[in-house]
Amino acid sequence: MNYEDLKELVRYLKKVTKCSECGSHFLNGDVSVLATIPLEAIFQLNCKKCSNTMLVNIGIKHENEREHRAIVTEKDVKEMHSFLDNFNGDFKSLFNHSKK
């Protein structure tokens, strides 16, 4: 992923993404690039208003490519956030429970 792609993704994130806690929009200084691969990047968004942190994985798709991955919805992110808020860190119990 090149610099122009990253700039475009940051512009897009600022336009469409709001803080999941307080609904504030993000500014340039609130967005950090954590990792990139050729067609994807992981961003960290830090809300200055409420100190919430969000991780966003976003990719670009060229017109002639077909997408085969599932789309992560806002509902999926909220459900994971809720799960992590209530998760006590006991992975052994979590995975043993799922085998029953």
N, C-alpha and C positions, 0 to 999 in steps of 0.2 A: 504494500500500500504506500503510495507516495504522499508527499506533503500536501499537495492540493486536495487529494482525497480526504486526508485527515481534517483539513480546514473545512471542507464541505460537510463532513460528518459532525463536526463541532457546531457549525451553523444550524444544521438540522436538529441536533440534540437540544440546543438552546430554544429552538422554535417550538418543538413538540413535547418536550419533557418538562414536567413540573415535579417539585419535591413531593414524595409520596406521603410525607407527614403534614406539611403546612401549605402545600400548593404553590409555593413561590417558584418563579422562573429562575433559571441559572444564567450567570454571566460568564464571560470568557475565563476569568480567574477561578471560577468554581469547577472547571472541567479539566481533568488531568488524564493523559493517555498513559495507561498502565502497560499495554502490550499490543503489538500488531503482528499480523501475518498477512500474506498477500491480499486477501479480500475481506479481512475482518480486523476489528480493533476492540479492545476492552478499555472502557473509560470509567473513571471514578468521578462522581458528581458530589460536591460538598455544598450543602445549603448553609449560607451565612446566617440566615434568619433563625433556624432552629437547630443547627449543627447536625442534621441528618446526613448520612452518607449513603449513596446509591452506587452500585456497580452496574454498568450497562455494556452488553456485548452487542455490537452492531456490525453489519457487513454491507458490502456493496455487491450488486449483482449486475453484470453486463447484460444487455438486452438479449443476446443469443444464448444465455445460460438458463438452465432449468434449475429451479430450487427444489431440493429433496428433503430439506430439514423441516422439522416442526417449527411453527412460529410461537414464540413465547409472548403471551398476552399480559396486559396489565394485571388481570385477575391472577394469572400464574405467579407473578412477582409478589402480589399482595399475600397470596396463600403461603408462599415460601417465607416471606417476612414474618407472618404469623407463626408458622411452624418453628422458625429459628428463635423467635421471642420466647416460645414455650419449651424449647428443647434444652435439656439439662446437660447435654454433652456425653451422655452414656450411649455410645455407638453399639457396644456389645448388646445391651438390652434392646436397642432399636432394631438391630438385625435379627436377633433371636426371636423377637416378637413377630417379625414379618414372615418367618418360616412356619409359623403355626397355622 
